[in-house]
Amino acid sequence: MNVGGKQYRSIWLEADGRSVSYIDQTELPFAFVVRRMTRVDEAAEAIRAMRVRGAPLIGATAAFGICLALAEDHTDASLKSAVELLLATRPTARNLRWALDQMLAEVKDLRPPQRPAAAFAKAKAICDQDVAVCRAIGEHGFRLLRETSATKRGPVNVLTHCNAGWLACVDLGTALAPVYRAHAAGLPVHVWVDETRPRNQGALTAWELKAHGVPHTVIVDNAGGLLMQQGKVDLCLVGTDRTTGQGDVCNKIGTYLKALAAKDNGVPFYVALPSSSIDWETDGRSIPIEERGADEVVCVSGRTGAGERVTISVMPEASTANYGFDVTPARLITALVTERGLCPASAKGLRALFPENAEPERRRRQRRTRG
Amino acid sequence: MNVGGKQYRSIWLEADGRSVSYIDQTELPFAFVVRRMTRVDEAAEAIRAMRVRGAPLIGATAAFGICLALAEDHTDASLKSAVELLLATRPTARNLRWALDQMLAEVKDLRPPQRPAAAFAKAKAICDQDVAVCRAIGEHGFRLLRETSATKRGPVNVLTHCNAGWLACVDLGTALAPVYRAHAAGLPVHVWVDETRPRNQGALTAWELKAHGVPHTVIVDNAGGLLMQQGKVDLCLVGTDRTTGQGDVCNKIGTYLKALAAKDNGVPFYVALPSSSIDWETDGRSIPIEERGADEVVCVSGRTGAGERVTISVMPEASTANYGFDVTPARLITALVTERGLCPASAKGLRALFPENAEPERRRRQRRTRG
């Protein structure tokens, strides 16, 4: 997408074929900073510190992390330690494991000297595939927005939580891809942007939408229920970090509360996802919920009136808890929007759309366990 | 309650009998600042700027505002303009109108020179009555906590939203009164404190609980659903700004989302309220929902590492909306905890507990409309 008139992806291989650049999202929305990395530990740090975030982008970054490790040392030991390092960065993200599995499958049986070139090619292919998947999600979701628009006057009001836009992917986004597609088609659309405490990823969503010229309004996470009671939300559209084979959706903490409000007010609740974020073998109760540091609750970053970037405490030392995700049960979800189209949030719905996935995945797992 | 070993109320008449002091809650939780006021416009500003907040305390402050106006000018014109000024400060607060009605009834038929003394006496009585009401709510709510404690090991885990503690009242609090009562009785209790964006009143709740030694954990507003899914909440207990005669509860924005999560997870959801916050003649859909400035969403106040108090923007100029309250439908509420005991959140339940209120209130209204 465009930033200041220039087209960007959120991560890309530089022309030297050996270093990888990405947009540092901890600097947004106030500053647009591109960072270049050449070592796997930089990739791990970028994921861990959430300089890159969003399930697909975490996957792409991890894939490039493997490339950087192999470029430095193409041995089995290097490959193994890179996988372990990257896998430990964010325990909930499904795409992280998916991308690492893809990279492993691509390079592990090659002669070590061949690995770096194959890895870079595969990481680039993962990025291109992500863009193609997001484009397809955008098309399928766009039809929902168009149908909604046909039934009402004024813009289609979409509520979204966290950031599932192009910054969370390589380009286009998942939940926001249909919004961008609608906007491009001239369909009037307005987005209610949950600020998404504690990390305020809503500021990223607002930044994206503003840069692209899509009307939007930032609200606190507490507000969505009232807006739905008042008929100000036509549909909810969120992303996901991991979807179970039963259609339960693990996403940024607070998603579940919006799904409950949508159900209570007859507002459709859609989840946009690439099939790579489906975990066919886990149920909603078994997904590990990442706990993060207390600092994220107590400290807030922003800009003073004088333009200085500072981090402040919003309360004195306090006892806090900080869970990253919650699980929205499938029964609250109107439909899943995937790259292959819409399906009910259920085992049956998912298996009908992805008949090839359930079995091969199980076999792959067994192979990995044995290997 | 105690602050630094000295006992305080949140507002009090000074020994001079002519000035009123209150704890400036915009300075908390970092600084404990007492402000003294002598004019009605200072009282109005204190309410409008939320230096005082919480339904009962707003009522008490408005009552003292009438005193200050009459002490300066005891004419009908002064009384009328003071009522109008104070009534306009916070449109949603029920106790504001209740307290002003009480003050009006007390002084309007007196000879003007008698009004100031009568007003101060009445305002003081309103404060004392509020403390007595909170004490009774504490006793009734305590029984709930004791019953819960009997069914489990470890502390009773209470989730609360916003601040309905002693800072929101004159003393003791509404939702927190049962918690303080339980703590005094040696019953182990732990409070999950919603931070309550956009104004972070959870920091006030945490400050109160810490000062009193009650175990608590601050969480973002997004977290409560997950905690309930995980069985970490035994009951929810919140305050209210206005309760309808049908048992619908208007409270700080986001309360509705927690009530939905409680219902979905079989967690009891209680609302503690003085009967003065019941609006017998309004239904949930007719309550005006206060809209506040965008600054509250975009700007956050806190303290830098160097100890300086600053306000920062968490995002660049953004389009925002900021609604103060939502309405939790009676069907989501397990019971109302009033000074007369518990009752179902329904017209029948409320009228059984307050049989005298529905009719006289209607007659008073009609009198006011005719007068």
Interface residues (C-beta under 8 A of the other chain):
Chain A: P29 F30 E195 T196 R197 P198 N200 A203 A206 W207 K210 P215 H216 T217 V218 I219 V220 D221 N222 A223 G224 G225 L226 L227 Q229 K252 I253 G254 Y256 L257 K258 L260 A261 D264 I289 V297 V298 V300 S301 G302 R303 T304 G305 V310 T311 I312 S313 V314 M315 P316 A318 S319 T320 A321 N322 Y323 F325 D326 V327
Chain B: P29 F30 E195 T196 R197 P198 N200 A203 A206 W207 K210 P215 H216 T217 V218 I219 V220 D221 N222 A223 G224 G225 L226 L227 Q229 K252 I253 G254 Y256 L257 K258 L260 A261 D264 I289 V297 V298 V300 S301 G302 R303 T304 G305 V310 T311 I312 S313 V314 M315 P316 A318 S319 T320 A321 N322 Y323 F325 D326 V327
